Amino acid sequence: MTNIRITGRTWLIPAGCLLFILFFTVFGEKGLLRIYGMKQEKQRIEQKVSELREENQNLRLSIEALRTDKHQIERIARKELGLVRPNEVIYQFSPSKEK
């Protein structure tokens, strides 16, 4: 049998390797901190996608209403363009001033 002498320096090499591996496991390019940040970013992006899908659905409904509903078109023409029907009188009042 061979006698292997274990000294304080002998443990430095494995401890250094372990610290090196631990450092890159936590702080490296594919480390735990990076993975955590990417998960948060993924959740944020999924939330934004969900909001955009809902907005797209609402826009599709508005487009369909404009294509088929004459009353919707009339409402928009009256409100945004100020159009009126023939022989229709519009009364406009100035805002009242509170004293």
C-alpha positions, 0 to 999 in steps of 0.5 A: 500500500502506498501512503498518501499524505493529505495536507492543507494544500491538497484540499485547495485544488478540489475546493477551488474547482468546486468554487469555480463550478459554483460561480459559473452555475450561478453567475454564468451565461446560462446560470441560475440568475440568467434563467430566472431573468429569462423566466420573468421576461417570458411571463412579461412577453406572454402577458403582452401577447395576451393583451394584443390578442384581446385588442386584435379581437376587439378591432376585428369586431369593430371592423365587422360592425363597420362593414355590416351595421349602418347605424354604427357608421352613422354614429361615427359620421355624426360624432367624428365628422359632425355630419347631420341629416337634411332638415336636421337642426343642431343646437350647441350650447357654450359651457356654463361658467360656475361662480 
